Amino acid sequence: MAFTNWLALKTAILNAISDGSVLTSSYTINGRTINFRSLKEVTDFIVFIDQQITAEAGGARTFASFKNPT
């Protein structure tokens, strides 16, 4: 599978989970191959992909909170 964008990669991984092939799958991104060995690795990678999707979309907003030092 060639990398096109993070959302397409997430869709491919979710499809692989639904058909049961995810635990024997590998993905190549920018020349680096990632092999999944457990469902935990896959779900951790999906969290990472969600962060990348957010960054591609302009990122999330960060707010500062100031507390009274007393």
Backbone as a chain_set.jsonl record, in Angstrom:
{"seq": "MAFTNWLALKTAILNAISDGSVLTSSYTINGRTINFRSLKEVTDFIVFIDQQITAEAGGARTFASFKNPT", "coords": {"N": [[0.838, -1.181, 0.0], [0.682, 2.099, -0.953], [1.571, 5.163, 0.576], [-0.725, 7.743, 0.835], [-2.276, 9.686, 2.231], [-2.922, 10.519, 5.692], [-5.546, 9.964, 6.526], [-6.467, 8.145, 4.611], [-4.732, 6.038, 5.151], [-5.559, 5.381, 7.758], [-8.161, 4.507, 7.218], [-7.592, 2.23, 5.667], [-6.31, 0.634, 7.597], [-8.375, 0.298, 9.484], [-10.164, -1.12, 7.883], [-8.64, -3.438, 7.547], [-8.661, -4.364, 10.161], [-11.358, -4.997, 10.415], [-11.654, -7.104, 8.582], [-9.993, -8.976, 9.63], [-7.349, -9.283, 8.86], [-5.395, -7.672, 9.889], [-3.457, -8.366, 11.803], [-1.489, -9.654, 10.482], [-0.416, -7.859, 8.813], [1.518, -5.323, 7.121], [2.764, -2.015, 6.758], [4.1, 0.454, 4.627], [5.695, 3.466, 4.967], [7.05, 6.263, 3.653], [9.353, 4.776, 2.923], [9.827, 3.268, 5.191], [9.042, 0.3, 6.746], [6.372, -0.949, 8.618], [5.508, -3.457, 10.774], [2.785, -5.085, 12.191], [2.192, -6.672, 15.261], [0.446, -7.112, 17.29], [-2.905, -6.389, 18.445], [-2.901, -4.225, 20.16], [-0.646, -2.738, 19.364], [-1.591, -1.897, 16.9], [-3.826, -0.325, 17.618], [-2.526, 1.652, 19.105], [-1.055, 2.81, 17.063], [-3.116, 3.842, 15.522], [-4.0, 5.891, 17.193], [-1.766, 7.577, 16.986], [-1.969, 8.15, 14.231], [-4.393, 9.558, 14.236], [-3.531, 11.88, 15.542], [-1.806, 12.868, 13.591], [-3.613, 13.353, 11.527], [-5.105, 15.405, 12.67], [-3.087, 17.343, 12.828], [-2.572, 17.745, 10.099], [-4.932, 18.953, 9.404], [-4.706, 21.452, 10.405], [-4.169, 21.469, 13.045], [-4.717, 21.366, 16.614], [-6.305, 23.514, 18.987], [-4.609, 25.212, 21.582], [-4.847, 26.11, 24.925], [-3.876, 28.358, 27.471], [-3.666, 28.181, 30.986], [-3.844, 30.114, 33.788], [-2.893, 30.192, 37.13], [-3.614, 31.435, 40.379], [-0.93, 32.226, 42.469], [-1.264, 31.968, 45.237]], "CA": [[0.0, 0.0, 0.0], [1.425, 3.352, -1.017], [1.037, 6.192, 1.458], [-1.272, 8.919, 0.156], [-2.515, 10.632, 3.319], [-3.162, 9.838, 6.968], [-6.923, 9.477, 6.598], [-6.537, 6.932, 3.785], [-4.041, 4.983, 5.891], [-6.439, 4.963, 8.857], [-9.252, 3.729, 6.619], [-7.041, 0.92, 5.296], [-6.066, -0.14, 8.818], [-9.676, -0.082, 10.038], [-10.67, -2.194, 7.026], [-7.871, -4.64, 7.865], [-9.167, -4.854, 11.45], [-12.682, -5.59, 10.223], [-11.581, -8.389, 7.876], [-9.139, -9.889, 10.381], [-6.002, -9.423, 8.307], [-4.5, -6.653, 10.435], [-2.357, -8.91, 12.606], [-0.447, -10.157, 9.588], [-0.205, -6.798, 7.832], [2.581, -4.349, 7.277], [2.543, -0.798, 6.002], [5.334, 1.163, 4.327], [5.522, 4.91, 4.925], [8.321, 6.926, 3.342], [10.434, 3.805, 2.898], [9.935, 2.532, 6.453], [7.986, -0.702, 6.852], [5.9, -1.198, 9.975], [4.795, -4.722, 10.908], [1.994, -5.14, 13.409], [2.228, -7.971, 15.894], [-0.662, -7.244, 18.241], [-3.957, -5.387, 18.288], [-2.477, -3.052, 20.94], [0.212, -1.942, 18.488], [-2.442, -1.302, 15.877], [-4.625, 0.756, 18.209], [-1.598, 2.742, 19.427], [-0.727, 3.466, 15.807], [-4.298, 4.62, 15.129], [-3.947, 7.124, 17.993], [-0.76, 8.402, 16.325], [-2.536, 8.6, 12.96], [-5.373, 10.604, 14.559], [-2.765, 13.093, 15.825], [-1.311, 13.367, 12.314], [-4.777, 13.885, 10.806], [-5.384, 16.694, 13.304], [-2.028, 18.272, 12.426], [-2.801, 18.075, 8.693], [-6.114, 19.801, 9.309], [-4.435, 22.751, 11.012], [-3.839, 21.292, 14.449], [-5.696, 21.641, 17.663], [-6.064, 24.743, 19.732], [-4.053, 25.042, 22.919], [-5.188, 27.23, 25.779], [-3.084, 28.463, 28.692], [-4.44, 28.406, 32.191], [-3.008, 30.741, 34.801], [-3.425, 30.008, 38.475], [-3.169, 32.366, 41.393], [0.108, 31.541, 43.236], [-1.504, 31.973, 46.68]], "C": [[0.882, 1.242, 0.0], [0.753, 4.379, -0.112], [0.534, 7.363, 0.625], [-1.562, 10.029, 1.156], [-2.903, 9.847, 4.561], [-4.561, 9.263, 7.059], [-7.093, 8.198, 5.776], [-5.851, 5.766, 4.481], [-4.907, 4.462, 7.031], [-7.58, 4.107, 8.335], [-8.774, 2.327, 6.251], [-6.806, 0.042, 6.518], [-7.383, -0.59, 9.437], [-10.329, -1.179, 9.199], [-9.948, -3.509, 7.312], [-8.298, -5.221, 9.212], [-10.487, -5.586, 11.226], [-12.63, -6.919, 9.483], [-10.615, -9.381, 8.522], [-7.717, -10.021, 9.879], [-4.976, -8.497, 8.954], [-3.304, -7.246, 11.183], [-1.263, -9.536, 11.755], [-0.074, -9.108, 8.55], [1.034, -5.972, 8.13], [2.256, -3.163, 6.372], [3.89, -0.129, 5.789], [5.016, 2.642, 4.167], [6.894, 5.535, 4.73], [9.512, 5.97, 3.428], [10.613, 3.001, 4.171], [8.75, 1.581, 6.566], [7.661, -0.952, 8.311], [5.102, -2.492, 9.955], [4.061, -4.743, 12.238], [1.997, -6.549, 13.955], [1.092, -8.184, 16.886], [-1.696, -6.154, 17.976], [-3.621, -4.112, 19.051], [-1.585, -2.151, 20.092], [-0.613, -1.215, 17.429], [-3.227, -0.133, 16.457], [-3.739, 1.926, 18.627], [-1.238, 3.525, 18.164], [-1.904, 4.304, 15.305], [-4.367, 5.921, 15.919], [-2.938, 8.096, 17.368], [-1.297, 8.976, 15.013], [-3.556, 9.706, 13.198], [-4.675, 11.933, 14.858], [-2.243, 13.708, 14.525], [-2.443, 13.966, 11.475], [-5.134, 15.259, 11.354], [-4.358, 17.734, 12.876], [-2.204, 18.696, 10.97], [-3.955, 19.052, 8.518], [-5.905, 21.159, 9.973], [-4.172, 22.672, 12.494], [-4.97, 21.62, 15.379], [-5.35, 22.954, 18.344], [-5.552, 24.402, 21.118], [-4.358, 26.294, 23.717], [-4.323, 27.19, 27.029], [-4.029, 28.718, 29.855], [-3.513, 28.967, 33.253], [-3.68, 30.603, 36.153], [-2.822, 31.038, 39.418], [-2.145, 31.668, 42.278], [-0.131, 31.496, 44.741], [-1.982, 30.66, 47.185]], "O": [[1.736, 1.402, 0.873], [-0.473, 4.456, -0.042], [1.273, 7.914, -0.192], [-1.149, 11.172, 0.962], [-3.179, 8.65, 4.487], [-4.747, 8.18, 7.614], [-7.786, 7.273, 6.201], [-6.328, 4.633, 4.413], [-4.988, 3.254, 7.254], [-7.929, 3.094, 8.942], [-9.476, 1.346, 6.497], [-7.073, -1.159, 6.482], [-7.501, -1.736, 9.87], [-10.977, -2.072, 9.745], [-10.569, -4.572, 7.32], [-8.298, -6.44, 9.387], [-10.708, -6.663, 11.779], [-13.473, -7.785, 9.722], [-10.437, -10.493, 8.025], [-6.947, -10.807, 10.43], [-3.799, -8.541, 8.595], [-2.229, -6.647, 11.177], [-0.211, -9.909, 12.276], [0.52, -9.434, 7.521], [1.524, -5.939, 9.259], [1.568, -3.299, 5.36], [4.735, -0.145, 6.683], [4.184, 3.028, 3.346], [7.79, 5.353, 5.554], [10.564, 6.333, 3.955], [11.478, 2.126, 4.224], [7.596, 2.002, 6.491], [8.553, -1.142, 9.137], [4.13, -2.615, 9.209], [4.642, -4.454, 13.284], [1.826, -7.513, 13.208], [0.812, -9.318, 17.276], [-1.396, -5.131, 17.36], [-4.016, -3.024, 18.632], [-1.75, -0.931, 20.1], [-0.35, -0.055, 17.111], [-3.285, 0.936, 15.85], [-4.155, 3.079, 18.516], [-1.13, 4.751, 18.193], [-1.699, 5.368, 14.722], [-4.753, 6.953, 15.369], [-3.216, 9.288, 17.236], [-1.099, 10.156, 14.722], [-3.59, 10.686, 12.454], [-5.168, 12.992, 14.473], [-2.237, 14.93, 14.375], [-2.248, 14.971, 10.793], [-5.434, 16.176, 10.589], [-4.713, 18.878, 12.591], [-2.011, 19.865, 10.635], [-3.955, 19.874, 7.602], [-6.852, 21.938, 10.086], [-3.971, 23.699, 13.143], [-6.033, 22.089, 14.973], [-4.216, 23.429, 18.267], [-5.994, 23.439, 21.745], [-4.152, 27.41, 23.24], [-4.066, 26.12, 27.582], [-5.054, 29.385, 29.714], [-2.499, 28.35, 33.581], [-4.875, 30.862, 36.303], [-1.672, 31.45, 39.266], [-2.448, 30.598, 42.807], [0.739, 31.019, 45.469], [-2.228, 30.511, 48.382]]}, "num_chains": 1, "name": "protein.A"}
